[in-house]
Amino acid sequence: MSENNVMIKSKKVRYTVGEQIFHAVNVIICGLLSLAVLLPILNILFGAFSDPYEVMKHSGLFLYPIKPTLYNFSLVFKNPSILTGYMNTIFVVVVGTALNVLLSLIGAYVLSRKDAMLVKGLTLMIVFTMYFQGGIIPSYLVVESLGLINSRWSLILPGAISTFNMIVMRTAMAQVPDSLPESAMIDGAKHHQVLFLIMTPLCKATVAVIVLYYAVAHWNSWFGAFLYLRDKAKYPLQLILRQILFQDETNSMAAESLALSSEAVKYATIVVATVPILAAYPFLQRYFVKGVMVGAVKG
């Protein structure tokens, strides 16, 4: 028996010439796509760690840091707007994501219950909002009528729930056997206990995915702040980054420093603004494929 196993393990799969060409082309295409994604990231990263004088003289992509230095980052963190933007963004990401996930769980739980009243009609109404939206002006008028102009809550409440994320969550909950919540209710559990003690732990992979979706959306968002906020002290990091990149509004930097290192500072600012959210991916990566593929296979 062991000899047969050894023979099976040692047997190699033989590919036809056509299959070998197909695999080779796949590897080349994937390699080129990976290179196209990686080069801009490395260019910004190496430029951020390069000497500002060298950045001004350099043309083309940065393939390595030129005279490595942390001077550009010191200029970035001397700008009080960056630190204020970080605090505002962290508030929006933490509070907004918590509210988003809570509402998505509640909405998904209701839509996943087959015995809920008018659940089909409610689902159609919710899905309708994925394809038709009010637009910028009506949204602005709603936010203004609620008294949220120039408030950080204007970045959280108008988008308190994503229809797509809720539908993904609803699909995950619908795959949980009905016998589990029914048996819990027979034992005296209430709906909120079924939701948070049974459904949520069983769907933790999908919950992790929508947490990532919501957090990334909040972290990258700047247009809402551009519309609703007037006080620069309430600007999130991405709006401050946009000003630095497109308007060179760096009030805390001396004029001579800006003249010497404006491009290098832009690179450093981009790195500072993107690294924190990128750091979250490794912790959620193991849930990502499982959670995002919910409902892809029907059985």
Secondary structure, DSSP 8 states (H G I E B T S, - for coil): -HHHHHHHHH------HHHHHHHHHHHHHHHHHHHHHHHHHHHHHHHHTS-HHHHHH--S--SS-SS--SHHHHHHHH-HHHHHHHHHHHHHHHHHHHHHHHHHHHHHHHHH-TTSTTHHHHHHHHHHHHH----HHHHHHHHHHTT-TTSGGGGTSTTS--HHHHHHHHHHHHTS-THHHHHHHHTT--HHHHIIIIIHHHTHHHHHHHHHHHHHHHHH--HHHHHH---GGG--HHHHHHHHHHT---TTS-HHHHHHHHHHHHHHHHHHHHHHHHTTHHHHHHHHHHHHTTTSS--
